[in-house]
Amino acid sequence: MRVAVKYEDRIPGDGMFVVGIDVAPGQYVCQTPGDGYWVRYPASMVGPVTGRHPGAGVVAVVIEPDDTAFDSHMPADWVKVPARRPRSPVPPPARTAKRVRTILDPDIPADTRKALQADLALVRHVRTGSPWSRYRSGQDGWRPQARFIVCVLAFIWLSPSIGFARAALLIGVLFGVLSVFRRMGASGRQRLAELARANPGWFLIDEDFDDASRALVARAQKAARRVRKASVYRDGLLDVADHEVLLPWEEWEIARALSKVSRLRAEQDKLVAGGLAEPVEQVLTPMRETLDTVVASVTGRVEALERYAAKVREADRLFLAHHQLRALADQADEYRDLLAETVRDDLAVSELARLSSNVNRLRAALEESLDAVRQAALDMSPRDK
C-alpha cells in the first residue's frame, strides 16, 4: 500500500523533512546552480550522513527506507528519479564471455580498498541495487532459529535456580546487549556503503563491459591470478618490481579502458538503432576506427601480461625442480655410503659429481628464468609509463 506524503515527486531545496511523512524514500537529483549540502538521519546508530556539493552541476542522493529525516540546504529543488519497473520476462542474451570479478581502483586508500574487496556484495548493491543488508542478511538465514533454541535452553537451565522472572530478565538483557553489538558492527558497513555510493568511479563491475571487452578483462584477471599463485611470487623471489602495485594497476588500466570502449559502443548502437544515414556513417567510421585502435592496444597489453604470467610459471616449474634436486643432493652422503659398499670409490665419486652437475645446471637455468621474469616485470611497471 502506498503511503501519501507531503512532497511526492519534488523536495524543496531548503528545509528539514520527515521521511515517510514529508518525503518518500528513493533517489533524488538536484540541478543546482551553486554550493550546498544535505544531511540524512538514519534510524540506526550510524549517525548523520552529510553530503556536500561545491559548485554547479547535477548531484544525487538516495534516501533510504530506514532514514528518519532529511535536511537540505541547496539552492534548487530535489526531483525524484522514477523507480525502474521490471520489464516483461524476456530471457537475457546469452553471454559469450566469462563473468569478470569486481575491479577496484588501486588509488583507493588501503584500508577502504581492503574493506571493499572483502565485501563485493556491497559494491554490487551500490552500482546495481542488488539485494544487500547492513547486517549481511545472506549469512543470517539460520541465526533466528538458533537464537530461539538457545533462548529456550537457557531459560530451562536457569529458571529452576534463579526463578522464572529473573531467568527471563537475564535472557532479555543478554539479547539486548547482543543486538547493540550487532548494530555497532553494522554501522561500519553502512558507512562503507555511503562512501562507495559517493565514489562510483572507484570500481568497475561485470555489467560495465560488453562481451568482447569482458573476454579481454577475464584474460587479464586469469593471467594475474597465475602470477599470484606461483611459488616464486609467494616466496618473494620476484623482488625487482613491486607486484602488489604492478598487478592491480595493470588490471585496473585494462578494465578502465575497456569499460569506456563498451560504453561508447553501446551509445553508438543506441544512436543508430533506427537506421543510419550516409552523413552519419561518414562521421561514425573514424570513431569506430578509434575504438578498434584502442581495443588493439589493450589487447597487446593483455597479451604482454599473459606472456609475463607464462614466464613466471616457467620459473615456478624450475623452482620446484630446483627444490627437488636439492633434496636429492642433501642425501648425497647416504648415496656415497651405499655406493662405497657395493662398487669402487671412483664410481661413487663419478655418480655424485654428475648429481652435483645437474643441480648446478638447474640452478643456472632457474636464475636465468628469474632474470627474464624480473626484466619483464620492469618493462610492465607503471613507473616506466
C-alpha positions as CSV (number, residue, x, y, z in Angstrom):
1,M,0.0,0.0,0.0
2,R,1.3,3.4,-1.0
3,V,1.6,5.9,1.9
4,A,0.8,9.5,1.0
5,V,3.5,12.1,1.8
6,K,3.5,15.8,1.6
7,Y,6.1,16.0,-1.2
8,E,5.7,13.1,-3.5
9,D,7.9,13.9,-6.5
10,R,9.8,17.0,-5.5
11,I,11.5,18.1,-2.3
12,P,12.2,21.8,-1.7
13,G,15.9,22.7,-1.7
14,D,15.9,24.2,1.8
15,G,14.3,22.6,4.9
16,M,14.0,19.7,7.3
17,F,11.7,16.8,6.2
18,V,10.5,13.7,8.0
19,V,10.9,10.5,5.9
20,G,7.5,8.8,5.4
21,I,5.5,11.9,6.3
22,D,7.0,14.8,4.3
23,V,9.1,12.8,1.8
24,A,9.2,9.3,0.5
25,P,12.4,7.1,0.3
26,G,14.1,6.9,-3.1
27,Q,16.7,8.5,-5.3
28,Y,16.6,12.3,-5.9
29,V,18.7,14.6,-8.1
30,C,19.2,18.3,-7.9
31,Q,20.2,20.6,-10.7
32,T,22.0,23.1,-8.5
33,P,23.4,26.5,-9.7
34,G,25.7,26.8,-6.7
35,D,27.1,25.4,-3.5
36,G,25.1,23.4,-1.0
37,Y,24.9,20.5,1.4
38,W,22.4,18.0,2.8
39,V,22.2,15.7,5.8
40,R,20.5,12.3,6.1
41,Y,19.5,10.9,9.5
42,P,19.4,7.1,9.5
43,A,17.3,5.4,12.2
44,S,20.2,3.1,13.1
45,M,23.2,4.1,15.3
46,V,25.3,5.3,12.3
47,G,24.6,9.0,13.0
48,P,24.0,11.8,10.5
49,V,25.4,11.3,7.0
50,T,26.4,14.6,5.3
51,G,26.9,15.3,1.7
52,R,28.4,18.4,0.1
53,H,28.5,19.8,-3.4
54,P,30.9,22.7,-4.2
55,G,29.9,24.3,-7.5
56,A,27.2,23.9,-10.1
57,G,26.0,20.7,-11.7
58,V,23.8,17.7,-11.0
59,V,24.1,15.9,-7.7
60,A,22.2,12.8,-6.4
61,V,21.2,11.4,-3.1
62,V,19.4,8.2,-2.0
63,I,17.0,8.5,0.9
64,E,16.9,5.0,2.5
65,P,13.7,3.5,3.9
66,D,15.1,3.4,7.4
67,D,16.1,7.1,7.4
68,T,14.2,9.3,9.9
69,A,14.8,12.7,8.4
70,F,16.4,14.6,5.5
71,D,17.8,18.1,6.0
72,S,18.5,20.0,2.8
73,H,20.4,23.3,2.2
74,M,20.5,23.6,-1.6
75,P,19.7,26.5,-3.9
76,A,17.4,24.3,-6.0
77,D,14.7,21.6,-5.5
78,W,15.3,17.9,-5.5
79,V,13.5,15.9,-8.1
80,K,12.7,12.2,-7.6
81,V,14.0,9.7,-10.1
82,P,11.2,7.3,-11.1
83,A,11.8,3.7,-9.9
84,R,12.5,1.3,-12.7
85,R,9.7,-1.1,-13.2
86,P,10.7,-4.7,-14.1
87,R,10.4,-5.4,-17.7
88,S,8.4,-8.3,-19.2
89,P,10.1,-11.6,-18.6
90,V,12.4,-11.7,-21.6
91,P,15.4,-14.1,-21.4
92,P,18.7,-12.2,-21.2
93,P,21.0,-12.5,-24.2
94,A,23.4,-15.4,-23.9
95,R,26.9,-14.4,-22.8
96,T,29.9,-15.5,-24.8
97,A,32.5,-14.4,-22.2
98,K,33.2,-15.4,-18.6
99,R,32.0,-13.2,-15.8
100,V,34.7,-10.9,-14.5
101,R,35.4,-10.1,-10.9
102,T,34.8,-6.6,-9.5
103,I,37.8,-4.4,-10.0
104,L,38.8,-1.7,-7.6
105,D,40.9,1.4,-8.3
106,P,44.4,0.9,-6.8
107,D,44.4,4.6,-5.7
108,I,41.6,3.9,-3.1
109,P,43.0,4.3,0.4
110,A,44.4,0.9,1.5
111,D,42.1,0.3,4.4
112,T,39.0,1.3,2.4
113,R,40.1,-0.8,-0.6
114,K,40.6,-3.8,1.7
115,A,37.2,-3.4,3.2
116,L,35.5,-3.1,-0.2
117,Q,37.5,-6.1,-1.5
118,A,36.1,-8.2,1.4
119,D,32.5,-7.1,0.7
120,L,31.9,-7.1,-3.0
121,A,28.2,-7.7,-2.4
122,L,28.1,-4.1,-1.0
123,V,29.8,-2.8,-4.2
124,R,27.3,-4.5,-6.5
125,H,24.4,-3.1,-4.4
126,V,25.7,0.4,-4.8
127,R,26.0,0.0,-8.6
128,T,23.1,-2.2,-9.4
129,G,20.7,-2.1,-6.4
130,S,21.1,-5.9,-5.9
131,P,19.8,-7.3,-2.5
132,W,22.0,-6.2,0.4
133,S,21.7,-5.6,4.1
134,R,24.0,-3.9,6.5
135,Y,23.6,-7.0,8.7
136,R,24.8,-9.4,6.0
137,S,21.4,-10.9,5.6
138,G,22.8,-13.7,3.3
139,Q,24.6,-15.1,6.4
140,D,21.7,-14.7,8.8
141,G,19.3,-17.4,7.5
142,W,19.9,-19.8,10.3
143,R,20.5,-17.4,13.1
144,P,16.9,-16.5,14.2
145,Q,16.2,-20.2,14.7
146,A,19.4,-20.7,16.6
147,R,18.8,-17.8,18.8
148,F,15.3,-19.1,19.7
149,I,16.7,-22.5,20.5
150,V,19.5,-21.1,22.7
151,C,16.9,-18.8,24.5
152,V,14.7,-21.8,25.3
153,L,17.6,-24.0,26.5
154,A,19.0,-21.1,28.7
155,F,15.5,-20.5,30.2
156,I,15.1,-24.2,31.1
157,W,18.5,-24.3,32.6
158,L,18.4,-21.1,34.6
159,S,14.8,-20.9,35.8
160,P,15.0,-23.7,38.5
161,S,17.9,-22.0,40.2
162,I,17.1,-18.3,39.9
163,G,13.4,-18.2,39.2
164,F,11.3,-17.7,36.1
165,A,11.2,-13.9,36.2
166,R,14.9,-13.5,36.8
167,A,15.8,-16.0,34.1
168,A,13.5,-14.2,31.5
169,L,15.0,-10.8,32.6
170,L,18.6,-12.1,32.3
171,I,18.0,-13.6,28.8
172,G,16.3,-10.4,27.7
173,V,19.3,-8.3,28.8
174,L,21.7,-10.7,27.1
175,F,19.9,-10.5,23.8
176,G,19.7,-6.7,24.1
177,V,23.5,-6.4,24.5
178,L,24.0,-8.7,21.6
179,S,21.7,-6.5,19.5
180,V,23.6,-3.4,20.4
181,F,26.9,-5.1,19.4
182,R,25.3,-6.2,16.1
183,R,24.2,-2.7,15.3
184,M,27.7,-1.3,16.2
185,G,29.2,-3.8,13.8
186,A,26.7,-2.8,11.1
187,S,27.4,0.9,11.4
188,G,30.8,0.4,9.9
189,R,29.4,-1.5,6.9
190,Q,26.8,1.2,6.3
191,R,29.4,3.9,6.4
192,L,31.3,1.9,3.9
193,A,28.2,1.8,1.6
194,E,27.8,5.6,1.9
195,L,31.5,6.0,0.9
196,A,31.2,3.7,-2.0
197,R,28.0,5.4,-3.2
198,A,29.7,8.8,-3.1
199,N,32.6,7.5,-5.2
200,P,31.1,5.4,-8.1
201,G,34.4,5.7,-10.0
202,W,36.2,3.6,-7.5
203,F,35.2,0.3,-9.1
204,L,34.1,-1.5,-12.2
205,I,31.7,-4.5,-12.3
206,D,30.8,-7.1,-14.8
207,E,27.9,-5.1,-16.2
208,D,30.3,-2.3,-17.3
209,F,31.6,-4.4,-20.2
210,D,30.2,-5.9,-23.4
211,D,31.1,-9.4,-24.4
212,A,34.2,-8.6,-26.3
213,S,35.6,-6.4,-23.6
214,R,34.5,-8.8,-20.9
215,A,36.6,-11.6,-22.6
216,L,39.7,-9.4,-22.5
217,V,39.3,-8.4,-18.9
218,A,38.8,-12.1,-17.9
219,R,42.0,-13.0,-19.7
220,A,43.9,-10.3,-17.8
221,Q,42.5,-11.4,-14.5
222,K,43.4,-15.0,-15.2
223,A,47.0,-14.1,-16.0
224,A,47.2,-12.0,-12.8
225,R,45.9,-15.0,-10.8
226,R,48.5,-17.3,-12.3
227,V,51.3,-14.9,-11.2
228,R,49.9,-14.6,-7.7
229,K,49.6,-18.4,-7.3
230,A,53.3,-19.0,-8.4
231,S,55.7,-20.1,-5.7
232,V,58.4,-17.7,-6.9
233,Y,55.9,-14.9,-6.3
234,R,54.7,-16.0,-2.9
235,D,58.3,-16.7,-1.7
236,G,59.4,-13.2,-2.7
237,L,61.9,-14.2,-5.5
238,L,60.4,-11.6,-7.8
239,D,61.7,-8.7,-5.8
240,V,62.6,-6.1,-8.5
241,A,59.1,-5.0,-9.4
242,D,56.5,-4.3,-6.7
243,H,53.8,-6.8,-7.8
244,E,51.4,-5.5,-5.2
245,V,51.4,-2.3,-7.3
246,L,52.1,-3.7,-10.8
247,L,49.3,-6.3,-11.0
248,P,46.4,-4.2,-9.6
249,W,47.4,-1.3,-11.9
250,E,47.6,-3.5,-15.0
251,E,44.2,-5.0,-14.2
252,W,42.6,-1.6,-13.5
253,E,44.1,0.2,-16.5
254,I,43.0,-2.5,-18.9
255,A,39.5,-2.7,-17.4
256,R,39.0,1.1,-17.3
257,A,39.9,1.5,-21.0
258,L,37.6,-1.4,-22.0
259,S,34.7,-0.1,-19.9
260,K,34.9,3.2,-21.8
261,V,35.0,1.3,-25.1
262,S,32.0,-0.7,-24.1
263,R,30.0,2.4,-23.1
264,L,30.8,4.2,-26.4
265,R,29.9,1.1,-28.4
266,A,26.6,0.9,-26.6
267,E,25.9,4.6,-27.2
268,Q,26.7,4.1,-30.9
269,D,24.4,1.1,-31.2
270,K,21.6,3.0,-29.5
271,L,22.1,6.0,-31.7
272,V,21.9,4.1,-35.0
273,A,19.2,1.6,-33.8
274,G,16.6,3.3,-36.1
275,G,18.7,3.4,-39.1
276,L,21.9,5.0,-40.3
277,A,22.1,7.9,-42.8
278,E,25.1,8.3,-45.1
279,P,26.5,11.5,-43.5
280,V,26.3,9.9,-40.1
281,E,28.1,6.8,-41.4
282,Q,31.0,9.1,-42.5
283,V,31.2,10.6,-39.0
284,L,31.0,7.2,-37.2
285,T,33.6,5.5,-39.3
286,P,36.6,7.3,-37.8
287,M,35.1,6.9,-34.4
288,R,34.7,3.2,-34.8
289,E,38.3,3.0,-36.1
290,T,39.4,4.8,-33.0
291,L,37.7,2.3,-30.8
292,D,39.2,-0.6,-32.8
293,T,42.7,1.0,-32.3
294,V,42.2,1.3,-28.5
295,V,41.0,-2.3,-28.4
296,A,44.0,-3.5,-30.3
297,S,46.3,-1.6,-28.0
298,V,44.7,-3.0,-24.9
299,T,44.8,-6.5,-26.4
300,G,48.5,-6.1,-26.8
301,R,48.7,-5.2,-23.2
302,V,46.7,-8.2,-22.1
303,E,48.9,-10.5,-24.3
304,A,52.0,-9.0,-22.6
305,L,50.5,-9.8,-19.2
306,E,49.8,-13.3,-20.4
307,R,53.4,-13.7,-21.6
308,Y,54.7,-12.5,-18.3
309,A,52.5,-15.0,-16.5
310,A,53.9,-17.7,-18.7
311,K,57.5,-16.7,-17.8
312,V,56.5,-16.8,-14.1
313,R,55.0,-20.3,-14.5
314,E,58.2,-21.5,-16.2
315,A,60.3,-20.0,-13.4
316,D,58.0,-21.7,-10.9
317,R,58.5,-25.1,-12.6
318,L,62.2,-24.7,-12.5
319,F,62.0,-23.5,-8.9
320,L,60.1,-26.7,-8.0
321,A,62.7,-28.9,-9.8
322,H,65.5,-27.0,-8.0
323,H,64.0,-27.8,-4.6
324,Q,63.6,-31.5,-5.6
325,L,67.2,-31.8,-6.7
326,R,68.5,-30.0,-3.7
327,A,66.6,-32.5,-1.6
328,L,68.3,-35.3,-3.5
329,A,71.7,-33.6,-3.1
330,D,71.2,-33.4,0.6
331,Q,71.1,-37.2,0.6
332,A,74.5,-37.4,-1.1
333,D,76.2,-38.9,2.0
334,E,73.7,-41.8,2.1
335,Y,74.3,-42.5,-1.6
336,R,78.1,-42.3,-1.1
337,D,77.9,-44.8,1.7
338,L,75.7,-47.1,-0.3
339,L,77.9,-47.0,-3.4
340,A,81.0,-47.5,-1.3
341,E,79.6,-50.7,0.0
342,T,78.9,-52.1,-3.5
343,V,81.2,-50.5,-6.0
344,R,84.6,-48.8,-6.3
345,D,85.1,-45.4,-4.8
346,D,85.8,-43.8,-8.2
347,L,82.4,-44.9,-9.4
348,A,80.8,-43.3,-6.4
349,V,82.6,-40.1,-6.9
350,S,81.6,-40.0,-10.6
351,E,77.9,-40.5,-9.8
352,L,77.9,-37.8,-7.1
353,A,79.7,-35.4,-9.4
354,R,77.0,-36.0,-12.1
355,L,74.3,-35.3,-9.5
356,S,76.0,-32.1,-8.4
357,S,76.4,-31.0,-12.0
358,N,72.7,-31.5,-12.6
359,V,71.9,-29.3,-9.5
360,N,74.3,-26.6,-10.8
361,R,72.8,-26.6,-14.3
362,L,69.3,-26.4,-12.9
363,R,70.3,-23.5,-10.6
364,A,71.7,-21.6,-13.5
365,A,68.6,-22.2,-15.6
366,L,66.4,-21.0,-12.7
367,E,68.5,-17.9,-12.3
368,E,68.3,-17.2,-16.0
369,S,64.5,-17.6,-15.9
370,L,64.1,-15.4,-12.9
371,D,66.2,-12.7,-14.6
372,A,63.8,-12.8,-17.6
373,V,60.8,-12.5,-15.3
374,R,62.3,-9.6,-13.5
375,Q,63.1,-7.8,-16.8
376,A,59.5,-8.4,-18.0
377,A,58.2,-7.0,-14.7
378,L,60.3,-3.9,-15.1
379,D,59.0,-3.5,-18.7
380,M,55.4,-3.6,-17.5
381,S,55.9,-1.5,-14.4
382,P,53.6,1.6,-14.4
383,R,56.6,3.7,-13.1
384,D,58.1,3.4,-16.6
385,K,55.0,4.6,-18.4
